[in-house]
Amino acid sequence: MTLVLEMPDSWKNLLGLDAADAAGRARQMLVMQGYREGRHSRGQVAEMLGLGFHEAEALLKKHGVEQQPTFEELEASGECLRAALVS
């Protein structure tokens, strides 16, 4: 898939996109946002960006990208905590 994105030069500067690697940086931003939203796993992030798993981990950490837990994951954690407190 080819995606053409037009934007003013001022936006390019604000987004940290230089002419040399604008496409790669934009790809990173899209993939990381998908990860934040829970649409991609860490392994998929690595694959989409052509990185090894640990390189992808470092990139996500560098940019402070965290995946928010789902309601089900939070509920399961709460149940585990309640069970541990009752024991």
LUMTORMI-789000 format. One record per atom (N, C-alpha, C): residue number from 1; residue in three letters; atom name; x, y, z. Coordinates in nm, 2 decimals. Example, Ala and Ser with C-alpha at 12.3 -4.5 7.8 and 13.67 -1.06 7.14 Angstrom:
LUMTORMI-789000
[1,'ALA','N',[1.32,-0.57,0.78]],
[1,'ALA','CA',[1.23,-0.45,0.78]],
[1,'ALA','C',[1.32,-0.33,0.78]],
[2,'SER','N',[1.28,-0.22,0.71]],
[2,'SER','CA',[1.37,-0.11,0.71]],
[2,'SER','C',[1.29,0.00,0.79]],
//
This chain:
LUMTORMI-789000
[1,'MET','N',[0.08,-0.12,0.00]],
[1,'MET','CA',[0.00,0.00,0.00]],
[1,'MET','C',[0.09,0.12,0.00]],
[2,'THR','N',[0.05,0.22,-0.08]],
[2,'THR','CA',[0.12,0.34,-0.08]],
[2,'THR','C',[0.03,0.45,-0.03]],
[3,'LEU','N',[0.08,0.53,0.06]],
[3,'LEU','CA',[0.01,0.64,0.13]],
[3,'LEU','C',[0.08,0.77,0.10]],
[4,'VAL','N',[0.00,0.86,0.04]],
[4,'VAL','CA',[0.06,0.99,0.01]],
[4,'VAL','C',[0.00,1.09,0.11]],
[5,'LEU','N',[0.08,1.16,0.18]],
[5,'LEU','CA',[0.04,1.25,0.28]],
[5,'LEU','C',[0.10,1.39,0.26]],
[6,'GLU','N',[0.01,1.49,0.24]],
[6,'GLU','CA',[0.05,1.62,0.21]],
[6,'GLU','C',[0.04,1.70,0.34]],
[7,'MET','N',[0.14,1.78,0.37]],
[7,'MET','CA',[0.13,1.87,0.49]],
[7,'MET','C',[0.22,1.99,0.48]],
[8,'PRO','N',[0.19,2.09,0.54]],
[8,'PRO','CA',[0.28,2.21,0.54]],
[8,'PRO','C',[0.41,2.18,0.59]],
[9,'ASP','N',[0.51,2.25,0.55]],
[9,'ASP','CA',[0.65,2.24,0.60]],
[9,'ASP','C',[0.65,2.26,0.75]],
[10,'SER','N',[0.57,2.35,0.80]],
[10,'SER','CA',[0.57,2.38,0.95]],
[10,'SER','C',[0.53,2.25,1.02]],
[11,'TRP','N',[0.44,2.17,0.97]],
[11,'TRP','CA',[0.40,2.05,1.04]],
[11,'TRP','C',[0.51,1.95,1.04]],
[12,'LYS','N',[0.58,1.94,0.93]],
[12,'LYS','CA',[0.69,1.85,0.92]],
[12,'LYS','C',[0.79,1.87,1.03]],
[13,'ASN','N',[0.82,2.00,1.05]],
[13,'ASN','CA',[0.92,2.04,1.16]],
[13,'ASN','C',[0.86,2.00,1.30]],
[14,'LEU','N',[0.73,2.03,1.32]],
[14,'LEU','CA',[0.67,2.00,1.45]],
[14,'LEU','C',[0.67,1.85,1.48]],
[15,'LEU','N',[0.65,1.77,1.37]],
[15,'LEU','CA',[0.65,1.63,1.39]],
[15,'LEU','C',[0.79,1.56,1.38]],
[16,'GLY','N',[0.89,1.64,1.36]],
[16,'GLY','CA',[1.02,1.59,1.36]],
[16,'GLY','C',[1.05,1.50,1.23]],
[17,'LEU','N',[0.99,1.54,1.12]],
[17,'LEU','CA',[1.01,1.47,1.00]],
[17,'LEU','C',[1.10,1.55,0.91]],
[18,'ASP','N',[1.22,1.50,0.88]],
[18,'ASP','CA',[1.31,1.56,0.78]],
[18,'ASP','C',[1.29,1.49,0.65]],
[19,'ALA','N',[1.33,1.56,0.55]],
[19,'ALA','CA',[1.30,1.51,0.41]],
[19,'ALA','C',[1.37,1.37,0.39]],
[20,'ALA','N',[1.48,1.35,0.45]],
[20,'ALA','CA',[1.56,1.22,0.43]],
[20,'ALA','C',[1.48,1.10,0.48]],
[21,'ASP','N',[1.42,1.11,0.59]],
[21,'ASP','CA',[1.35,0.99,0.65]],
[21,'ASP','C',[1.21,1.01,0.69]],
[22,'ALA','N',[1.14,1.10,0.62]],
[22,'ALA','CA',[1.00,1.13,0.66]],
[22,'ALA','C',[0.91,1.01,0.65]],
[23,'ALA','N',[0.93,0.93,0.55]],
[23,'ALA','CA',[0.84,0.81,0.53]],
[23,'ALA','C',[0.87,0.71,0.64]],
[24,'GLY','N',[0.99,0.69,0.68]],
[24,'GLY','CA',[1.02,0.59,0.78]],
[24,'GLY','C',[0.97,0.64,0.92]],
[25,'ARG','N',[0.99,0.77,0.95]],
[25,'ARG','CA',[0.94,0.82,1.07]],
[25,'ARG','C',[0.79,0.82,1.08]],
[26,'ALA','N',[0.72,0.86,0.97]],
[26,'ALA','CA',[0.58,0.85,0.97]],
[26,'ALA','C',[0.53,0.71,0.99]],
[27,'ARG','N',[0.60,0.61,0.93]],
[27,'ARG','CA',[0.56,0.47,0.95]],
[27,'ARG','C',[0.57,0.43,1.10]],
[28,'GLN','N',[0.69,0.48,1.16]],
[28,'GLN','CA',[0.71,0.45,1.30]],
[28,'GLN','C',[0.59,0.51,1.39]],
[29,'MET','N',[0.56,0.63,1.36]],
[29,'MET','CA',[0.45,0.70,1.43]],
[29,'MET','C',[0.32,0.63,1.42]],
[30,'LEU','N',[0.28,0.58,1.30]],
[30,'LEU','CA',[0.16,0.51,1.28]],
[30,'LEU','C',[0.16,0.38,1.35]],
[31,'VAL','N',[0.27,0.30,1.34]],
[31,'VAL','CA',[0.28,0.17,1.41]],
[31,'VAL','C',[0.27,0.19,1.56]],
[32,'MET','N',[0.34,0.28,1.61]],
[32,'MET','CA',[0.34,0.30,1.76]],
[32,'MET','C',[0.21,0.34,1.81]],
[33,'GLN','N',[0.14,0.43,1.73]],
[33,'GLN','CA',[0.00,0.46,1.77]],
[33,'GLN','C',[-0.09,0.34,1.77]],
[34,'GLY','N',[-0.08,0.26,1.67]],
[34,'GLY','CA',[-0.15,0.13,1.67]],
[34,'GLY','C',[-0.13,0.05,1.79]],
[35,'TYR','N',[0.00,0.04,1.83]],
[35,'TYR','CA',[0.04,-0.03,1.95]],
[35,'TYR','C',[-0.03,0.02,2.07]],
[36,'ARG','N',[-0.02,0.16,2.09]],
[36,'ARG','CA',[-0.09,0.23,2.20]],
[36,'ARG','C',[-0.24,0.19,2.21]],
[37,'GLU','N',[-0.30,0.18,2.10]],
[37,'GLU','CA',[-0.44,0.15,2.09]],
[37,'GLU','C',[-0.47,0.00,2.11]],
[38,'GLY','N',[-0.37,-0.08,2.12]],
[38,'GLY','CA',[-0.39,-0.22,2.14]],
[38,'GLY','C',[-0.42,-0.30,2.01]],
[39,'ARG','N',[-0.39,-0.24,1.90]],
[39,'ARG','CA',[-0.42,-0.31,1.77]],
[39,'ARG','C',[-0.30,-0.40,1.73]],
[40,'HIS','N',[-0.18,-0.37,1.78]],
[40,'HIS','CA',[-0.06,-0.45,1.74]],
[40,'HIS','C',[0.00,-0.50,1.87]],
[41,'SER','N',[0.07,-0.62,1.85]],
[41,'SER','CA',[0.15,-0.68,1.96]],
[41,'SER','C',[0.29,-0.62,1.95]],
[42,'ARG','N',[0.37,-0.64,2.04]],
[42,'ARG','CA',[0.51,-0.59,2.03]],
[42,'ARG','C',[0.58,-0.67,1.92]],
[43,'GLY','N',[0.55,-0.79,1.90]],
[43,'GLY','CA',[0.61,-0.87,1.79]],
[43,'GLY','C',[0.57,-0.81,1.66]],
[44,'GLN','N',[0.45,-0.77,1.64]],
[44,'GLN','CA',[0.40,-0.71,1.52]],
[44,'GLN','C',[0.47,-0.58,1.50]],
[45,'VAL','N',[0.49,-0.50,1.60]],
[45,'VAL','CA',[0.56,-0.37,1.59]],
[45,'VAL','C',[0.70,-0.40,1.53]],
[46,'ALA','N',[0.77,-0.50,1.59]],
[46,'ALA','CA',[0.90,-0.53,1.54]],
[46,'ALA','C',[0.90,-0.57,1.39]],
[47,'GLU','N',[0.80,-0.65,1.36]],
[47,'GLU','CA',[0.79,-0.70,1.22]],
[47,'GLU','C',[0.76,-0.58,1.12]],
[48,'MET','N',[0.66,-0.50,1.16]],
[48,'MET','CA',[0.62,-0.39,1.07]],
[48,'MET','C',[0.73,-0.29,1.05]],
[49,'LEU','N',[0.82,-0.27,1.15]],
[49,'LEU','CA',[0.93,-0.17,1.14]],
[49,'LEU','C',[1.06,-0.24,1.09]],
[50,'GLY','N',[1.06,-0.37,1.07]],
[50,'GLY','CA',[1.18,-0.43,1.03]],
[50,'GLY','C',[1.29,-0.44,1.14]],
[51,'LEU','N',[1.25,-0.45,1.26]],
[51,'LEU','CA',[1.34,-0.45,1.37]],
[51,'LEU','C',[1.34,-0.59,1.44]],
[52,'GLY','N',[1.44,-0.61,1.52]],
[52,'GLY','CA',[1.44,-0.73,1.61]],
[52,'GLY','C',[1.35,-0.70,1.72]],
[53,'PHE','N',[1.31,-0.80,1.80]],
[53,'PHE','CA',[1.22,-0.78,1.91]],
[53,'PHE','C',[1.28,-0.68,2.01]],
[54,'HIS','N',[1.41,-0.70,2.05]],
[54,'HIS','CA',[1.47,-0.61,2.15]],
[54,'HIS','C',[1.49,-0.47,2.10]],
[55,'GLU','N',[1.51,-0.45,1.97]],
[55,'GLU','CA',[1.52,-0.32,1.91]],
[55,'GLU','C',[1.39,-0.25,1.92]],
[56,'ALA','N',[1.28,-0.32,1.89]],
[56,'ALA','CA',[1.15,-0.27,1.90]],
[56,'ALA','C',[1.11,-0.23,2.04]],
[57,'GLU','N',[1.15,-0.31,2.13]],
[57,'GLU','CA',[1.13,-0.28,2.28]],
[57,'GLU','C',[1.20,-0.15,2.31]],
[58,'ALA','N',[1.32,-0.13,2.27]],
[58,'ALA','CA',[1.40,-0.01,2.30]],
[58,'ALA','C',[1.33,0.11,2.23]],
[59,'LEU','N',[1.28,0.10,2.11]],
[59,'LEU','CA',[1.22,0.21,2.04]],
[59,'LEU','C',[1.09,0.25,2.12]],
[60,'LEU','N',[1.01,0.15,2.16]],
[60,'LEU','CA',[0.89,0.18,2.23]],
[60,'LEU','C',[0.92,0.25,2.36]],
[61,'LYS','N',[1.02,0.20,2.43]],
[61,'LYS','CA',[1.06,0.26,2.56]],
[61,'LYS','C',[1.12,0.40,2.54]],
[62,'LYS','N',[1.20,0.42,2.43]],
[62,'LYS','CA',[1.25,0.55,2.40]],
[62,'LYS','C',[1.14,0.66,2.38]],
[63,'HIS','N',[1.03,0.62,2.32]],
[63,'HIS','CA',[0.93,0.71,2.29]],
[63,'HIS','C',[0.82,0.71,2.40]],
[64,'GLY','N',[0.84,0.63,2.50]],
[64,'GLY','CA',[0.74,0.63,2.61]],
[64,'GLY','C',[0.61,0.57,2.57]],
[65,'VAL','N',[0.61,0.47,2.48]],
[65,'VAL','CA',[0.49,0.41,2.43]],
[65,'VAL','C',[0.45,0.29,2.51]],
[66,'GLU','N',[0.33,0.30,2.57]],
[66,'GLU','CA',[0.28,0.19,2.65]],
[66,'GLU','C',[0.14,0.15,2.60]],
[67,'GLN','N',[0.12,0.03,2.61]],
[67,'GLN','CA',[-0.01,-0.02,2.57]],
[67,'GLN','C',[-0.10,-0.02,2.70]],
[68,'GLN','N',[-0.22,0.03,2.68]],
[68,'GLN','CA',[-0.31,0.04,2.80]],
[68,'GLN','C',[-0.37,-0.10,2.82]],
[69,'PRO','N',[-0.39,-0.14,2.94]],
[69,'PRO','CA',[-0.45,-0.27,2.97]],
[69,'PRO','C',[-0.60,-0.26,2.93]],
[70,'THR','N',[-0.65,-0.38,2.89]],
[70,'THR','CA',[-0.80,-0.38,2.86]],
[70,'THR','C',[-0.87,-0.39,2.99]],
[71,'PHE','N',[-1.00,-0.37,2.98]],
[71,'PHE','CA',[-1.09,-0.39,3.10]],
[71,'PHE','C',[-1.08,-0.53,3.15]],
[72,'GLU','N',[-1.07,-0.63,3.06]],
[72,'GLU','CA',[-1.07,-0.77,3.11]],
[72,'GLU','C',[-0.93,-0.79,3.18]],
[73,'GLU','N',[-0.82,-0.74,3.13]],
[73,'GLU','CA',[-0.69,-0.75,3.20]],
[73,'GLU','C',[-0.70,-0.69,3.34]],
[74,'LEU','N',[-0.75,-0.57,3.35]],
[74,'LEU','CA',[-0.76,-0.51,3.48]],
[74,'LEU','C',[-0.85,-0.59,3.57]],
[75,'GLU','N',[-0.96,-0.64,3.52]],
[75,'GLU','CA',[-1.05,-0.72,3.60]],
[75,'GLU','C',[-0.98,-0.84,3.65]],
[76,'ALA','N',[-0.91,-0.91,3.57]],
[76,'ALA','CA',[-0.83,-1.03,3.60]],
[76,'ALA','C',[-0.73,-1.00,3.71]],
[77,'SER','N',[-0.66,-0.89,3.69]],
[77,'SER','CA',[-0.56,-0.85,3.79]],
[77,'SER','C',[-0.62,-0.82,3.93]],
[78,'GLY','N',[-0.74,-0.76,3.93]],
[78,'GLY','CA',[-0.81,-0.73,4.05]],
[78,'GLY','C',[-0.85,-0.86,4.12]],
[79,'GLU','N',[-0.90,-0.96,4.04]],
[79,'GLU','CA',[-0.94,-1.09,4.10]],
[79,'GLU','C',[-0.82,-1.16,4.16]],
[80,'CYS','N',[-0.70,-1.15,4.09]],
[80,'CYS','CA',[-0.58,-1.21,4.15]],
[80,'CYS','C',[-0.54,-1.15,4.28]],
[81,'LEU','N',[-0.55,-1.01,4.28]],
[81,'LEU','CA',[-0.51,-0.94,4.40]],
[81,'LEU','C',[-0.61,-0.98,4.52]],
[82,'ARG','N',[-0.74,-0.98,4.49]],
[82,'ARG','CA',[-0.84,-1.02,4.59]],
[82,'ARG','C',[-0.81,-1.16,4.64]],
[83,'ALA','N',[-0.78,-1.25,4.55]],
[83,'ALA','CA',[-0.75,-1.39,4.59]],
[83,'ALA','C',[-0.62,-1.39,4.68]],
[84,'ALA','N',[-0.52,-1.32,4.65]],
[84,'ALA','CA',[-0.40,-1.31,4.73]],
[84,'ALA','C',[-0.42,-1.25,4.86]],
[85,'LEU','N',[-0.51,-1.15,4.87]],
[85,'LEU','CA',[-0.54,-1.09,5.00]],
[85,'LEU','C',[-0.62,-1.18,5.09]],
[86,'VAL','N',[-0.70,-1.26,5.03]],
[86,'VAL','CA',[-0.79,-1.35,5.11]],
[86,'VAL','C',[-0.71,-1.47,5.17]],
[87,'SER','N',[-0.60,-1.51,5.10]],
[87,'SER','CA',[-0.52,-1.63,5.14]],
[87,'SER','C',[-0.45,-1.61,5.27]],
//
